Amino acid sequence: MKLPVSQSSTMKPLENVHIKNTSNGRPREQLNLPIHGARKKFIEEISKVDSAIVIGETASGKTTQIPQFILEEGICKGGIIGCTQPRRVAAITIAQRVSKEHGSELGTDIGYCVRFEDCTSSSTKIKYMTDGMLLREAIGDKLLTKYSCIILDEAHERTIQTDVLFGIVKQAQKQRNKSHNKLKLIVMSATMDVDHFSTYFNKAPVLYIEGRLHAIKLKYTTEPHKDYYGTALSTIFQLHKTEPEQDDILVFLTGQEEIESLSQTIKEISTTMSTSLPKLYICPLFATLPHYQQLKAFKQTPKGHRKVVLATNIAETSVTIKGIKFVIDPGRVKAKTFHPSSGLDVLARQWISQAQAWQRAGRAGRERPGVVYRLYTEDEFDRLRQNAIPEIQRSNVSNIILQLMAIGIDDVQNFDFIDPPKEKAINVAFQELQILGAIKEKETGGYMLSELGKKLAIFPLEPKLAKALVASVDHHCVEEMISLIAMLSVESVLYTPQAKRSEACAARRKFTASEGDFAMLLNIYRGFKQNKGSKSWCFENYINLRNMNTVMDIRKQLRDLCLKAKIVVTSSHRDITALRRSAAAGLFINAAELHPDGSYRAIDSNQTVYIHPSSCLFQSKPAYVVFRELVHTTKCYMRDLCVVDPDWLYESAHDYFQKKLKGHK
């Protein structure tokens, strides 16, 4: 592998201000962050402007320190300083750290707000939150009047919610800056297309915070490697044989299957190695891994061991893993792309962007100097996209359109998106919302929210699930539906380790149901509740305890939202039919019919679809099902299924199915 030239910026100068680090190395941990040496100059520059783009290198301290600077200097008085994060975990952990630094109890001066969890109070001055939560606040207050400063962090990730927030906050700022109640806006990242962002935010100045916490060396391969998995494996052992014991390794992989496979291979090879070498301490890190196992990656490495963390892109941003000196980056990620014409989410491995590569590299220099092994050539890096395709251009946007209309923005096609969704995606979303009855045509042209649409917008759910929840009122099973939706709202409550796959499947059989996955999930919820959230029960049944606790929190919030919407929370008790009928009423667009050849056809698109192997209906052939989503991997699979009666589908949307029948003839 060869050492590359040092990183060079391809950013064109705008009204840029380079803020140098002149830190005097004061003893407190946060004062040793590079950004503290730039505090005085930063405050001076930020005080002059309404909007700014801040580029601060990974580990410079921008996320934790800038909100505190603004608070302590009294720059934005009379309102909350809000800081958004793309990920729930980041919002919570950053708020915890800042409250500790600030010397206050979490939830008082410093708090956080994430989906289904609010840890703030009337005295909160700095509020960390997911971008989706700030977007929901805009439904009730589109000028975001309680905030004096909004910081949009990790802007390079370009989640749907962040992209929509750009437009909402920009519009709110324009309106408020006509009065005395001004709004300051700061957009932050370690790396982004600054020309594009600065132009969008009315030629906002770009502030560069210089100085990485620790130096990083980059090494590329001298020739392309198609087998990145094998190359990663050989790089791990090359480092293991030659580097000191205390130098830990972080490897980026695309998913659980790759991580578990590589973990097993490393363990097998390590048994044949010299006993003079330190033992390998393998730590997987992916979203569905139980929390207590995720924590292994963040703990101090045991003496006489070398830690090897095998992670998905969950470790790309906002986390510090103790002991990491080496990062191995194969340059791949698994991502979903929504195809509006087929309604398919295609899940596939693809190359990362240059911005993602720099984020990954930043994991190596957070505690000490590090080395990054990029398992691709420098030419391959140069050919990568500078930034990932924004999520809004590869996702179903029906929920975003519903939220925008709830805020009062009916002319969605002309909304000020930084990068608008494709016209086809917008048209498909409008069509879906109209079929669901969430919107209706105006006499003057265009669309407006229906009374049903206003109800659906109350819930932070995709419109189909929100419709199923509203439909559960008529079938007297609101309790069961909010339990099901809570179960569907987490990554997965099932944990299936590769080494114990047969044991996990055997333990899970007691929950399976002939009515499908929805009934199975409800059985798991009831078992968890009956056993009072027992950790040992979860362990015995291969259930993710942390995700189940999240389910309970989500369920409580959904119940509160129902009460706020004056929905009577009824129960069907053990009558699963009521739940299935409600599911049919909300998910009828996602219906599939069994054909004589044993395959299924999605009624909406008439395409051939299959039951996913993870479904409890995998070996069954029910005549009609509804599904939560379609995902294309090796085939077009239906995930999270519920057996339904065709009569229920016709009852739910008679006109829609009449048209489909005519269209398929």
N, C-alpha and C positions, 0 to 999 in steps of 0.2 A: 504494500500500500504506500502511496506517496503523500507527502504533506502538501496541502494546497497553499495557494497564496492567501493572505489574510482577507477577511470579509471586506468587500468594498460596496459602498452604497450606490444604488442605481436611481436614487431619488433626486429629482430636479429641485434646485433651490427655489423656494417661494419667498414669503416674508419670514424666513427661518431664523430662529434664534438658537444658537448652540450654547447650552448651559453646562459649563465645565464643573467637574467634581473637585472641590477644594476641601474635602472633609478633613477635619482635624483629628479624627480617630478617637473621639470621646468614648468612654468605656461602655455606656449602655448599648445593648445590642442593636436597637433600632437606629441609634445615632451613628453607628458604623456603616450603615447602608450608604451606597454611593449618592443617593438623592439628597441626603442631609447636607452635603457640602454645597449643593446647588439651591438650598432652601431660599436664601435671600433673593437671589436673582430670579428664581421661579416666581416668588410672590410678587416681585416687582413687575414681571412681564404679565402674569395672569390678571393682575389688578387693572391693567390697561384695556383689556378686551372683553367682549361678551362671549366669544367662542374661541376655543383653541384646540389644536390637535397636538397631543403629547406622545412622543415616541421615547420610551424609556426601555433600555435593554433589560432582558430577563434578569431578575434578582436585583434590580436597581432600587426597589422599594416603593415604586410609584403607587401601587394599589393600596398598600397599608398606610403610607405616609402623606400622600397628597390631600386626602380628605381631612386629616388631622392638621396639616398646615393651614388649610382654608378656615377650619374652625378656630384654631388658636389665634390666627391673625385677624379674625373678624371680617373677612372679605365679603362673605355672603350672610349678612345678618337677617334675622326675622324669618328664617325658614330652615327646613331640613336640607342637609347635604346628602343627596341620594347617589349611591354608586351601584351600578348594575353589573352582574356577572352572567355569563351564558350558562353556568352550571350551578346546580343547587349546593353541591358539596363545597364549592369554592366560596359561595356567599356565606355559608355557615362558618367555615373554618377561618376565613379572613376576619369576620366580625368577632369571633372568639379571640383571635390574636390582638386585634385593635383594642378591644375592651380591656384586655389584660395590660397592654401598653399604656392605655389611658388611665388605668387604675380605677375603673368603674365596673359595676356588675353588669354582665351581659343582659341586654334588654332595657337598660336605663338610658344612659347617654349614647351608648353604641348598641345597635340592634340589627336584626336581620329579618327579612320576610321572604319566604319561598313558598312554592305551591303547597297549600294546605298546612302551612305553619307560619305563624306570625310571632316573632320574639322582639317586639318593640313596645314602647309606652308613650304617653303624652310628653315625656321629657326627652325622647330620643332626638339627638342632634345629627348623628351620622347613621345612615341606614343603608346596609348592604342588602341587595335583593337580586333575584333573577330578573332578567329583562321582561319575561312574561308577566311577572307580578306588577311591574310599573305600567305595562301596557293595559292590564286590567284596571288599574287605578284610573287610567285615562278615560275609561268608560263613564265613570262618575264625575270626572273633573278633567276635561280635555286640555285645560290650561295648566294643569299640575300645580295649582296655586300654593300647596303646602311646601313646595320645594323652592329654595333660593338658588341652589346649584345642583345640576345633574351631571354625573360623571358616567359615561358609557365606556366600560372597560372591556378589554379583550375584543376590541372592535373587529379585528382581523378574522375572527371566527365566523362572522356574518350569519348568525342564526336568523331564522325567520323573524322572531320577536325583535331582535336587535335592529334589523333592517326597517321594520315598521316603526319602531321607536325613533329612528333617525328622523323620519318624516313627521311624526307626532310632536316630538320635542322641538324640532325646527319651527313648526307652525306655532306651537305654544310660545316659543321665545319671541317670534315675530309679533304676536299679538300683545304679549306682556311688556315688551320693550317700548311700546307706545305709552305705557303708564309708568308710575314710580315703582311698581312691583316687578322689577326686572329679573330675568332668569339667566344665570351663567351656565354655559355648556362646555364640558371638556370631554373630548373623545380620545381614548388612550389605547395603546397597544405596544407590544415589543417590536412589532413589524406590521406594516400595512402599506397600501398604495396611497401615499400621502397626497399626491397630485389630485387624485379622484376625490378623496375625502375633503381636502381643503376647498376645492372648487364647489363641491356640493354644499358645504357650510359657509357659503358667501366669502370665499377666499380667506378663511380663518388662518391665522399664523400657525406655523408648525414649530413646536418647542422640542428640541432634542436634549434629552437628559443623558449626558455622557457618563461613561465609567461602569463597566461590568464589575460585579463583586469579585469574580475570579476569572483568570484567563482560560481560554479554551483553545485547544489545537484541533484542527479538522484533518481527517485522513480519508481519502477516497480510494476506491479500487482502481487498478491500472487498466482493467478491462471489464466489460459488462458481465454480470452474473445473473442468469435466469433463475438458478436455484438459490434464491436468497435465504431459504430455510437452512440449507446445508452450509452456506457461507457463514451464516450467523452462528451455527453450531461450532464450526472450526475456529471462528474468531474468539468465541467464549473460551475454548480450551487453550488457544494460543496465549491469551491473556492470563489464564489461570496458571499456566506453567511458568510464565516469565515475570509476573507482577507481584508486588508485596501483598501479603495477606489482607491488610486493611482496605485495599482498593476494591470496592464493590462495582458491580456491573448492572446496567439497566438495558434491556433489549425490548425494542418495540415490535409487536406482532399484530396480526389483523383480527384475531378473535380467540374465543375460548378453546376451540378445537386445536388450533395451532399451538397455543400456550401449553395445553395439557400434553400434547404429543411431544413437544420439545422438552418439557419438564421430565417426562418419563425417559426420553433418550439420554438426557444429561445424567440422570441418576444411574442408568445402566452403565454408561461409559465410565463414570466416576468410580465405580466399584473396581475397575481394572487398573486404576492409576496408583502411582507411588503413594505410600502412606506418609511420606515426608511433606506432601502438599497439604494445604489447609482443606478441610471438608467443605463441600459446596452446600450452601443453605439456599434452596430454591424457593422463591416467593412469587406465586402467580398474582396478577392484579388485573381483574376485569370486573365489569359492572355487576354481573350476577353472582359473583363470589360472595359468600357470607362475610359480614363485616369483620368478625373476629379473625378470619383468614386474611382479609385485606390488610388488617393492622400489622401483620407480620412484616410486610414490606417496609413499614415506616419505623420499626423498632431498631434499636442498636444491634448490629451484627454480633452474634455470640463469639466469644474468644475462640480462636483456632478454626474459624470458618470464614468463607468468602460468600457474601450475599449476591445472588443472581436474581434480579427482579425481571420477570417476563410479563410485559404489560401491553394492553391495547392503548389507543390514543387517550384513554382516561388519564394517563400520566403526562400528557403533553403540556398542560398549562396549570398554573396556580398550585402546584404541589412541590414540596421539598422532601426527597427521600434521603434519609441520613446515609452517609457513607459512600454515595455514588461518585465514582471518579470517571468511569467509562460508560459511554452510551453507544449502543450498536443500533444503527438505524437502517433497516432494509429499504426504506422509502415507499412502503405500501401501507394502505389502509382499506378497511372494508366499509363501504358507504352505500346508502340507499339513494336511488334516483326514481322519482315518480314520473310515470308516462301517462299524461292526461288522456290520450286516445284509448288506452286499454285499462286505465285505473290500476296499473301494476306498479308496485314498488320493486325495482330491480336491485337486489343486494349483491354487490360484486366487489372483488378486490380491484384497486386502482392505485395509480401513482399519487403520492401526496403532492402538495404545492411547495414552492420554495419557502413560503411563510411558515408552513407546518414544519419543514425541515429545520428552520432556525429555532422554532419553539422547542423541538425535540433536542436540539443541540444545547439549548439553555439549561436543560436538566443536569448537565455535567458540571456547571460552574457555580452551583448555588452555595456550596460550603467550602470549596477549595478548587485549585486549578484542575481541569478535567480534559479528557480526550474523547472526541467523537469519531467513531468509525462509520462512515457512510458506505453502505454496501452497493455503491453504484459509482460510476465515473464522474469526473467533474463536468464532462460534456453532457452526461445525462442530467446532472443537476441543472445546468444552464438551460436545458430544454424543458424543464418542468414549468408548469404554469406559475406565475409569480404569486398568485393567490388562488385559493380554492374557489370553485364555482359557488356563489352564494346559495345558501339553503333555499331561499325563496324562489330560486330559478330551477330547483329540482325537487319540489315538494307539492303536495296537495295544499292549496291555499284557501279552501272553503272556510276553515275556522278563522283565518285572518280576515277574510272578507266580512264574515259575520261580526267579528269584533270591531272592525272599522265602521261598519254600519251602525253598530250599537253606540259608538262614540259620536255618531252623527255625520259620518262621511259617506254619503250615498254614491258620490261619483268616484268609485274606486279606480276606474280605468285611468282617471287623471290625477290620482293621488301622487304626491311628490316622493316616489320611491327613489332611493339612490341608484338601484338597479331594478327596474320593474320585472315582475314575473312575466312569463310568456303569455301572449294574448290567448292562446289555446287553453292554458291552465286557468286563467281568469274565467273564460267562458264555461269551462267544465265545472268550475266551482259554483258559478251562478246557477247553472243547470241543476247541480246537486241540491243546492239550497232551495231552489224553487220546487223540486220534486218532494223534498222533505216538508215543504210548506212553511219554511222559515222566512221567505221573502215573497213579495208579490209585485206585479207590474204596476207602475203609476199610470194614471190616465195621460199625463204629460210626457210619458216615456221614461225609461230607466226603471229601477227597482227601489223598493222600500221594505223595511222590516215588517213582518206580520206580527200579530199578537203572540203567536207561537214563537216566532223568531226572537222577540224580546225576552221570552221565558228561557229559550235555549242559551241566549247570550249571558245569562246570569251565571251559568256553570262553566268553569275552566276546562271544558271537555270538547272533543271533536263533535261536530253537530249531530252525527248519527247516534252516538252514545247519549248525548243530551236529550235527543228525541226519545230514545228508549226509556230514559229516566222519567221524562214527562208522561210517557205512555203508561208507565207502571202505576200511576195514580188511578187510572181507570180499571186496572187489573188488581188493585189493592195489594201490591207487593213492593212498595217503595223501599222498605227495609232491606229486602233481598236484593233489589236492583242496586242500591248504593253500596252494598257489600260486594257485589259482583264488579261494579265499575271501579271500586277501590282496588280490587285484586288485579284488574286489567290495567291499572294506572301505574304500576311499578314494573321495573324491568322484567323480573320473573320471580315468583315465590318458590320455584322448584330449583334445586341444585343437584346436578347429576355429574359427579366426578367421574372421569374416564375410567379410573382404576376400580370403581365400585358401581359401574353402570347397572349390572344385573341386580345387585342388592337394592339400589335406589328404585328401580322399576318395580321390584317385588314389594317394597314398602309402600309404594304409591298406589298399588292395585286396590287397596281398601277404599280409596277415594273416587275411583273411576265410576262413570255413570253412563248408561246407554243413551241418555239424552244429550251427551256431549261434554265439551270442555267447560262450558259455563256452569253446568251442574257440578262438575268435578271441582272447579275452583270454589264454588259455594260450600261444598263438602269440606274442603281444606280449611276454609275460613271458620266453619262451625267447629271443626276439630280443634283448631287453634284456640278459639274462644272457650270451648268446653274445658280445655286443659289449662286455661288461664295464662296463655302465652308462655308455656313452659319451654325453657331452653332445651331440656333433655328430650321433650316430645319432638321438637323441631329437628334435633340431631338424629333421633331414631328414624324419622320419616323423611330425611333429606329435604327439609324445608328451610328456606333462608329466613332466619329469625329477624334480622334487621329489616328486610323488606316487608315481613309480616307486621312489624311494629309500625312501619311507614303506612301500610294498609290501614291499620287502626286509626292513625292520625288523619289520613285522607277521608276515611269513612265519617269521622266526627265532623270534619269540615263540610263534607257534602250534606250531612244531616242538618248542620247549621244553616247552610245555604237554602235547603228545602224549606226550613222554618221561616227564613227571611222572605222567601218567595211565596209564603202562605200555602205551601204544599203540605197536606196532612200526611204524616209518615205512618203508613199502614203496613201490615204484615200478612202474607199468605201462609205463614208458618211452614209447613212441609209440602205445600202444593207447588211443585216445580213447574207445572203447566203455566201458571200465571206469569212466572218469570220468562218462560220461553215465548209466550204470546207478546210480552212487552218487548223482548229482543227482536222479534219479527217486525214489530211496529216501527222500530228505530233503524234496523239494519236491513230492511227489505231490498235496498239497492244492492246489498252484498249477498244475494241469494244464489244458490246453485242447485241444479237438478241432476239426478242420476239418469244416465242414458243406458240403453240396452247393452252396449258394449262394455259397461262397467266403469266408464269414465264419467266425469261431471262436466257440466257446462254452466258457466256463470250466466245467469239470465240477462243481466244488463248488457254484457259485451258479446255473449255467445261464444266465448273462448273456452278451450278445454282447460280444466283446472284439476288439481289433485289434493287429497287430504295430506297435510304435513305429517311426517313420521312421528313427531312429538305429540300429536293429538291422541286422545284416548279413543277416538273413532277410527284410527288408522286401519284397523283390520275389519271395520264395519262398512256397510253400504246403505245408509239411510237414504230415502228417496229425495228428501229436500233438507237443505241446511242453510243457515246464514253464518257468515264468518266475519271476524274482526278485520282482517286485512289479507291482501294477496301479496305474496313475496315470491320473486323469481330468483332462484339460485340455480340448481340444475334443471328444475321444472318450475312450472307456475303453481305454487302451493297456497292452499287456504290455511290460515292459522287462526286458532281460537274459534272453534265451531260450536254451533247449537242446532240440534235437530228441531225442525219446525213442520207444521202442517201447512200444505199449500193454501188451504182456506184462510188461514191467518194472514198470509201474505196478501191475498186478494182483498181481505177486509181492510188491511192497512193502507193499501194504495191501488184501488180498483182500476182507476184510469191509467196509471203507469203500467200495470201488467197487461191491460188490454192492448196498449200500444206496442208493448214488447212482443206479445203473441203475434200480432199482425206483422211486425217487422221481421220475425223469424220464419214466417211462412214462405 
